[in-house]
Amino acid sequence: MTTPRLCAPAYELGERADPVIELPELQADPAVAAELTAAAAGFHTYRWSEAEVTELMAVAVQRTLAEAAVPGTEVDLVLLATDSLPHGRAAHRDVAELLAETGLTGATVVTLGLMDCATAMVAVGTAASLVRDGTARNVLVISGDLADRATGGARVVAGGAAVASDAAASVLVSATAPGLPVLATAHHSAPEVHQDTGPQQQLLTRVRAHRELFARLTEAARRPDLKDVRAVLPSNFARNVLQLYLADVGLGGDTPALGNVGRIGHCLGSDPLINLADRVAEPKAPVPEEGTLVLFGAGVSHLAAVLLGADALPRQMEGSP
C-alpha cells in the first residue's frame, strides 16, 4: 500500500487582530479575563474577519498548492472541515467560487463537520486512508471557521478555556508529493462529557477520553508507546488545561507546542495545521529532527490525532515557538 504524505501546510488568519482583553465577554467577567490572560493560559490577541470563510480558505489553498507544486487539476478530492459555510444555495455558490479560484476544477468535494475542533484531524485521517488504499492520489484537506457561525458569535469557548479566532488552513495528503509520512491516525468520541456532572467527574471523563485516544494511536502505529514524539501540535487551549491532559498520557514537559496561543488565539479546527505550518516554515537549526510529531485536535466531546514521521523536518532550537 502507498504511504500517504502530508504536504505543504498553509493558513490564512482573519485580517483583523485585536487584544483579547477588549472582548466584551471578558470585560463583563473579570475572573474569566484574569484566567485567560494569565501566563498559564497565554491568550493575548485574537483574529477576526469580515470575509467569508471560503475567502480565507482560498488564500490558504493557493499557498498549499504552490508549495507542493501540485496543480489543482491533479487534486482528486477536497475535504472541507468546517461548521461555518453559509446556509442553502449560498454555500454552493461560495464553494464553487473557491474551486474556480484555486483551479480545483476536477475535484469531488465533501464536507465534514459536527466534531468541533477535532474535525480537521478526522479529515486528515480520512484523506490518509483514501491515499493509502489507492482510492485517491491527492486529497486536499481545507479547514476553516468563523466564530460568528461556528460558535454562534461567542469568542470565549471550550468552557472558558480558549478565545476563538477566525482562520482557515489547508494541507495536501498525497501519494507522490514530498512531505511528512502519515504513520497512524486515531479518533475518539466521548458523549458523556455532555452529561450534567460535577467538575471532578468532568475532569476524570476528559482524562479517560485522552487516554483512550492515545491508546488507539499507539495501537494504530503498532508502537508500544509514544516516547519518540518530539512535539504535539495541538488545539490552542489554555496551556494549563492542555498540559494536564497530555502529561497524563506521557506527553508532558515541553512536548506540547503552545507558542502560538498568544499570537493567534484558538483557531478552532485549524490550530494543528497552523502550528505545523509555522514549525515547517521557521526552522531555527538545519538539523534533521528525528522521531515523530503528533497533530492533535480537541473538541467538546471529540478528539482526533495524526502521527507523522518527522525525520525530514528541520529541528527548532530549544526555546523557540
N, C-alpha and C positions, 0 to 999 in steps of 0.2 A: 504494500500500500504506500501511497505518497505521504511524505512528511509535510504537513502544512506549515507555512512560514508566515509570521506576522510582519508586515512590511509597511514602512513609511507612515507611522502615526503622525497626525497633524490635528490642529484645532483652531478655532476662532472664538474669542471671548466676546461678550457683549461690549458694544463700543463705548459705553459709559461706565466709569468707575467712581464709586462714592464710598465714604467712610462708613463702616458698619455702625458705628456709634450714633450716626444720624438717622438710622432707621426709626420710624415711628413706633414700631413694635418694641424696640429696645428702650426708647425714651419713655415708653409707658410702663416699663418693668425694669427698674434699676438693678434688681437682683440678677435677672437673666442677663442683662447687659454686662454686669461685672463679671459674670461667669464666662460668657462667650469671648470677651475681650481680654481676659486674664492670660498670662503667659502660658498656662497649662492648656488653654484652648486655642488661642492664637489667631482669632478672626480679627481682621483689620479692614480689608477692602472687599466689596462685593461688586460684581459686574452686572449691568442690565442693558437691555437692548430695546430699541423702538422698531427693529426689523422683525420680519417673520423668521421663524426658526429655520426654514428652508434656505433663507439667505445666508445665515451663519453656516449652515451645512455646506452650501455650495463653495464657500471660500475654503473650508477645511478639505473638501474632496479634491478641489483643484490642486492643493498642495500635496495631498497624498499621491495622486496620480502622477504628478510631475516628479516627485521624489522617487517613486517606484519605477518610473519610466514605462508605465503600462497605459496605453491609450484607453479611454473609456469604452471604446468599441470591443475591447477584449475582456470586459467585465461581464461575467455570466449572470450574476445575481447580486442584488442590493438588499441588505437587511437594514431597515430603518428602525432603530431602537429609540423610541420616543413616545411620550404621552402628550405631546404639545402640537400635533398637527391641528389645523382648524377643522371645523365640522363640515360634513357633506361635500358638496362639489368643490368648495374652496380647497380642500385637501388634495383632491385630484389635480386641480389646476396648479397648485404650488409644487407638488411633486413632479408634475410634467415639466414645469419650468426648471426645476432642479436638474432633471435628467438631461434636458436640452442644453442647459448652460454648461454642464460638465461633460457632455459627449457620451453619456451613458445610454445611447440610443437603442442598444440591443439587449439590455439587461432586464431580467424579471425582478420586480420589486415586491418585497414582503415587509409588512410592518410587525414589530414586536412591542408589546407593552405590558402593563399591569404588574410588573415586577419591580417597580420603583427604581432605585438606583442600582439594582443588580441587572437590569435589562440588557445593557450593553455587553456585559461579560457573558451572559447567556447567549447573546447574538454572536459573539466571537467564538464561543464553543460550538454553536451550530454551524458557523462558517467553516471551522476547522474540520468538523465531521464530514461535511459535504466535499471538501477538498481531499480529505484523506481517502474517502471511498471512491473518488473519481467522478462524482456527480457534477462537479464544477472545477474549473481551473483557477478562476479568480473570483473571489467573493468580497464585496466591499461592505464593510460594516460602518454605518453612519449613526452616530449618537447625537442627540441634541434636545435641549428642553428650555422652555421659558417658564419662569415661576408663575407668571400670570395664568398659564394654563395648567402646568403640571401640579402645582400646589394650591391652585385657587387664589393666587396672589400673595400667599404667605411667604415671607423671607426667612423667618425663624422656623426651622423644620426639624424633623427627627427628634421630637420630644424636647426641643431646646438644645440639641447637641450641635447644630450647624446653622449657617446662614447661606441661603441659596443664591446662586448666581445664574445668569443666562449664558449659555455657551453651546458649542457644537464641537464634535470631534469625529475623526474618521480613521480607518485603518484598512489596509488590504490584506486579506488572507489568501495566499497564493500557492500554487503548486510549482511555480517556476521562478518567480521574482526572489531576489535575495532578501533575507530577513531573519528574524529570530524563530527557531523551531518551536512549534506548539507541542509540548510534551504531554500535557494532560489538561483536562477541564473537569469542573465539578460544579454542581449547584444544589441548593437545599432550600426547602420552604418550611417555615415554622409558623403555621397559622395560630398556634396557641399564644403567640405574643399579643394577639388582639384581645385576649380574654382580660376581664377586669380583675386583675390580681394586684397584690401589693408590690412595692419597689423591689423587695428582696427576691420575690418569686420571678419578677420580670428579669432581674439580673441573672438569675440561675437559668432561666429559659434561654436567654441570649447566649450565655456561656456555652450551654449544651448545643445550641444551633451552630456556633462557630466550631466547636469540637467535631460535630458531625460533618460539616462541610470539608474541613481539612483532613479528616479521616478518609472521606471519599476521594479527595485529591491525591493523597498518597497511594490509595488503592489503585486509582486510575493510572498513576505514574509508575506503578509497580516498584515503589520505593518503601523502605522501612520507616523513613521519617523525612523531614524537610530540613535537615541540617545544612544542606548545601545552598539554601536560599540566601542570596546576598541582599535582597531588598524586597519589601512588599510595597507595591504601588497601589494605594488604596483609594476608596472613597474618602473625601476630606471631612471626616467628622472631627469633633473636638479631640485633641491629642490624648487627653487623659482617658476618655471613653474607649477610643480605638486601641490604645496601647494595652489596656486591661485585657481585652478580648484576645488580642494577638499574642500577648505574653503567655496567656494560659495555654496556647497551642504550640509554644516553643518558638515564637517569632517575635520576641521582645527586644529590648535594648534599642539599638539604632536601626533595626531592620525595617520598621515602618518608615517610609519616606513621606514626611509630612511638612516639608519645607515650603510647599505651595499654599498652605492653608491661608496664611495672611495675605498673600498676593491675589488669589483668585476666589477665595471662599469655597463653597461646596457647589460644584457644577453638576450636581445630580449624577446621572449615569455616566457622564463624560469624564469624571475625575481620573480613573485609572489610565485612560488613554492620554489625557493631558499630561499626567505625571510621567508616563513613559516617553512621550514626545519630548518633554523637557530633558529627561535623562539622556536620551539619544542625541539631542541637538547640542547640549552644552557639556561635553566631557571635560574633565579637569586634568586628566592624565592619559596619554595614548598607550595604555597598558590593557591587554585583554582581561576582561572580567570573567573569572571562572565561576562555575556554579549555575544557579538558576535565579529567575525572577518570578514573582507572583503578582499578577494583576488581580485586584480584589474589589468587587463591587458589593455594597451592602445596602439593602433597602429596609423597610419597616419589618417585613417578615420573610424576605427573600435574600439569599446570599449566593454569590457565584464567584468562582476563582478560575484563573488560567495560569498554568505553569509554563514558563518559557525558558529555553536554553539561553544562557547569557554569554557564551564564550566569544561571540562576535561583537559584544557591546563594550565600548571603552569604559574603563573604571573611573569613577569620580574620586577626587581626593577626599579624605576624611574631613567632615565638617561642611561639605558642600551641600546644596539643597538636593 
